[in-house]
């Protein structure tokens, strides 16, 4: 399920806005609002890029509307899923996440020569 941006309002998200920054790197912005055609973002970087130095007796926080057509990427940080009652997690249980697999899918790694258990053949003499 794709995350809804509206639950990240008033939090910092990473957004790539190539027409403004000149590259595709994601930069931190505070998400102020989500509209049908774009995002309301707040940052000192946007204010310095767009506004001439504005002197005022009271500090002003500027919010900028950026249409989705100008946005290359939005990145949202999430915390890893913790399995209840699983101790220290999948790695401690000898399991790893398959590359490209969701966090809930784990596989047991193939044994290597140093960790493989070598069983002695049973002697079936009677």
Secondary structure, 3 states (H helix, E strand, C coil): CCCCHHHHCCCEEEEECHHHHCCCCCEEEEEEEECCCEEEEECHHHHHHHCCCCCCCCCCCCEEEEEHHHCCEEECCCCCCCCCCCCCCHHHHCEEECCCCCCCCEEECCCCCCCCCCCCCCCCCC
